[in-house]
């Protein structure tokens, strides 16, 4: 054994290595969406960076993946998503998603079933809820002051600290943390380094917490400098590139899986589908970075948002809607040969993307 507790010889980990060799390649948890499973899996101990322009559906897509892994893999999630709304509003979204029925339209039996499942699998982090609920209970009017002393700006450490309090308090093991978006967090710069370096240090904490506690973290990001284009009088932005995130180069370096969302304007020709126009609620998911290797594959898939059910679906060759289900999932113990098979899609994807018309779409790679 090395004298340093942080340096290891092969002999130190040989038993673990032998187990890994025997098991072969083990993918992360599947997403529940068949086409996306070939491109992305949620490996515990790692993180996914999810990015898009404002209003493209980052929050609801992130919650979709959280819900799918909860339903089909029994994952438990700590969720910090202030942009979705208050604690009650976040739970309303989740209860709606569980049955695909708005909460007010669910029967008592349906609502009780949804509450039981969501209550066991989701824990919402909110740093303003206690004060807001207390003031509402007191019936007093809230007075606003720009120098309030009790406003708390959470940082990365605070999110994970609250998440692990859930584990201790309920004697459970969390499987994932959803931070939506990263820009809602404060980033103290006690060491006085450059802004991008400080930003990277806070991202590194997400990575280290994920590894140390064997969870998967999904972190959402806004793009900051996309060029606006026009199609038939409708303004839109192209498929986002990682460099278009605030401190994008640092985010790209620090990320393991990188996934973008893009909702194209209806009617824009789709060069990935022989120029067939994009349809309403169509969403293009682009996987632009895969790490660790074989946990997914670079490329694109097209899915659709169902505004009535508050869920995403894909279509088969006959146009039939296919919603997330366990049968869609690639098993986590998929063999190496099966995983290699997914790379064939990537060659086809890249070839098509290289032929894209620059005025219509940005190159994703």
N, C-alpha and C positions, 0 to 999 in steps of 0.2 A: 504494500500500500504506500502510495506517495505520502510524504510528510504534510503536504497541503490537502486540506479537506475538500478543495475545489478542483483538484487534478486527479484523474483516474487512469490507471493502466487497464489494458484489456482484461487482465485477470480479475479486476474488481467487478466487472460487469459480465463476465463470461456466462454465468448462469442465465441472466436475463437475455443475453445475446442468443444463446442456444434455444430458448423458448421462442424468440422472435423468428429465428431461422425455421423452426419447426412449424410455426403458424403461417409463415409466408406474409405476403402483403395484406395488411388489414386496412380497409378504407374507413373513413369516418362515417358518421350517421348519414343515411340517405335523406333527401329533402322531401320525399313524398310526391314529387313531380317527376314523372318518368323521364322526359327528355332532359331535364336538368340534372338528374342523377348521373348521367354520363359525364357531366362537366364539373360537378361540385359535390363534395361530401364534407360533413362537419366533423373534423378530427378533433377529439378532445386534447387539450394542451396547446391548442393553436387558436388563431383568430381569422375572421373574415372581414375585409373592408368592403363596405357596400356604399356606392356613391352614385349621385345623380343630381340633376338640376332640381331646383325647388318645384314642388308640386308633381313630381313624377311617380310618387307612390313608394318611397323608401320605407316609410314607417309601416304601412299596411303589408308590404311585401316581407319585411323583416318579421312582423307578427305572424304572417302566413307560415314562414319557415319554423318559427318557434312553436306554433300550434301543431304543425305536421309532426315535428319530432316529439312533441308531448303526446300526441295521439298514437303514433305508430312505434315510437321507441321509448315511451314512458319517461321522457326527459322532463326535468323541472327547471324553470327559468326565473331569474331575477331580471326585471325589465325596468329600465329607466328611459322613458320616452315622453318628456315634457311637451313636445310639440303635438303629441296625440291629444293631450288635454289633462284634466285632473285625474286623480286616482279612480274616481267613479267612472269617468269617461273612458279611461283605458280598459277597465273591466267590462264596460258596456260593449266595447269593440270586440273583446275576446268572447263574451257570451254570444254575441251576434255571429261571430265566425264559427263557433262550435257547431251550431245547428244550421247555419246559413239562413237564419231567420231573425229579423229585427226583434230585439228583446220584448218590445211592447206587443208583438204579435205571437209570442211563444205561449203555449199552454203552461199551466202551473207545473205539470209533470216535466215538460221540456226544460223549463227554466230551472227547476230543481236539479235536474240531471246536469245541465250546463254549469250551474253554480258548483256542484260537487266536483266536477272534473277540473274546471278552471281554478277553483280554490285550492286544489291539491297540487297543481302544476305551475301556477304563476304567482309571483310575488312582485308587487309594484313598488319601486323606490320613488319617493317624492319628498323633497325637503321643505316644501311649503304647505303641505296638506294639513298638518296638525294645527298650525296657526289659523289657516283659513277656516277649518271646520270649527275650531274653538270660537272664533269671532262670529261665525254664522249661528252657532248654538246660543251665544249670548244675546243675539238679536241686535247687536250694536252696529252702527254704521262705521265702516272702515274709513279711517282718515289716512290720507296719503302724505308722506313726507319724503323728500329726497335724501334725507340723512338718517333713515331708519337704521337702527343698530342691529336689528334681529334678522335682517336679510342675509341668507347664507349662500355663498357661491361654491358649490361642490367641485372637487377635483377628482381625478381618477381614483386616488386612494379612498375617497369617501364612498364612491360607488361600490367598490369591492368590500370595503369595511361593512357597509350595510348588508350586502349580499351574504357575507359570511356570518353575520349576526342571525340571519334567517336559518342557516344551517345549525348553528349552535342552539338557537332558541327552540326550534322544532325538531331537532335531532334528525335532520334529513341531509341528503347530499345533492347539491345543485349540479346540473349538467351544463348550464349555459347562462351567460349574461348578455343582454342586449342593451347597448348604449346608443341612444338615438336622439340627437346627433352628437358627435364628438365636440362640436363647436359650442355646445351648451355648457361645457365644463370650463372651469377656471384653470389656468396653467401658471401657477406661481413660478417665478424665475429667480429663485434665491441665489443661484450661482452666477447670475449676470451674463449668461452666454447669449449668443445670437438667437433671435426669435425662432428660426427654423430648427436650431439645435435643441432649444428648450421644448419645442413642440414634439420633436422626435423622442426626447427623454420621457415625456408623458405617455406617448404611444408605447414606448418600451415597457412601461409599467403594466400596460394591458397585457402585453406578451408574457411578462414574467409572472403576473398573477394567474394567467391562464395555464401556464406550464406547471407552476407550483401546486395549483389546486385541481389540476386535471379537468378543466372545463373548456368549453368553446365560447369565445366572445365574438359577437357580431357587432361591429362598430359602423355607424352610418356617417357619411360625409356629404356636405353640399359642394357643388362646383362653384367656382368664384369668378371665372372670366371667360365664359363661352360667348362666341359670336352669334348674334341673332340673324336668322335667315327668314325668307318668306316663301310660302307656297300657296298660290291662289288666295292671296290676301291674309293668310294665317301666318303669324310669326311663330318661329320655333327655333330650337337649338339642336345641333346634331348629337350623335352618340358621343357621350363624354369620354375624354381621355384622362388617365390618371394625373397628367400634368396640369389639368384644369381644376383640380382640387386645391384649396388653400394649402400652401406648403406641400404641393403635390409630389415633388421629387422625394421629399423626406417620407411622406406617407407611402409612396411606392416602395421605397427601400425597406421600410419597417413592416410592410404587410406580408402575409402569407398568401391567402386567397384574396384576389381583387375582383369584384363583381360590380358591374354598372347596370343601371336601369335606364331605359329610354322609351318614352311614349311618343311615337312619330305622329305628325299631323295626318288625319284621315285623308286618303287619296294620294299621298306621296308614293311614287313608284318604289317598290322594294327590289333592289338588284340582287338580293339574296334569294328571291323567289321569282325569277324571270320577269321582273318588272310589275308583278301583280301589286296593285295599290294596297297600302296599309289600311287596316280597318279600325273601327271604333274600339277603344279600350285595348288595342294590341300593345303589348309591352315586349321590348327586345332586351333580353338578358345577355350581357357579354361578359365572359370570364376571360380576363386579360392577364392573370398571373395565378399559377398553381404551385403551391409549396405547402407541405412536402410533396415530392414527386409522386405521381400515380394516385393522388387523392382526387384527381379530376382531370380535366383537359381544357385547354384554351378553345374558345369558340363561342358560338351564339345559339340561343334557342328563342323561340317566339311563344309567348303565352298570352292569355287574355284575362282581364279583370272583370269579374261579374259584380256589378255595383249592387244588385239586389241581394245576393248572397254574401257579399263582402269577402269573397274568396277568389283565388286565381284558378284557372283551368287551362288545359292544353287541348288541342284537337287532333283526332286521328285522321287518316287519309280520306275518310268519308265525311269529315266535318263534324263528327260526334264529339260533344264536350266530355272531357275526362278530368274530373276533379281529383285532388290528392287522395290517395288511399295506400294502404300498406302493400297491396299487391303490386303497386308501381315501383316499389323500392328495390334497389340493388342491394343484396345482403352485404353487411359490413365485412364479412369474411371472404369477399370475392377474391378469386384466385388471380395471380399475376397475369395469366394469359387473358382472362376476361377484362381486366383493367386495360391491358394493352390494346384490346379491341376498340376501346373508346377513342383511341388516338386517331383511328382512321377518319372519324368525323372531322377532326381538326384539319387534316390535309385538305379536305373538301371545302371547309369553311374558309380557310385562308385563301385558297384559290379564288373563291367567289369574291371575297372582300378586296382582293387586289384588283378586281375588275370593276369595282364600284365607281360610279360617276362622282367625282369630287364635289360637284355642286349639290349633290343630293345627300351624301352621307360622308362623315369623317371616317378615315381609316382607324380601326380600333387597335391595330397592332403597329 
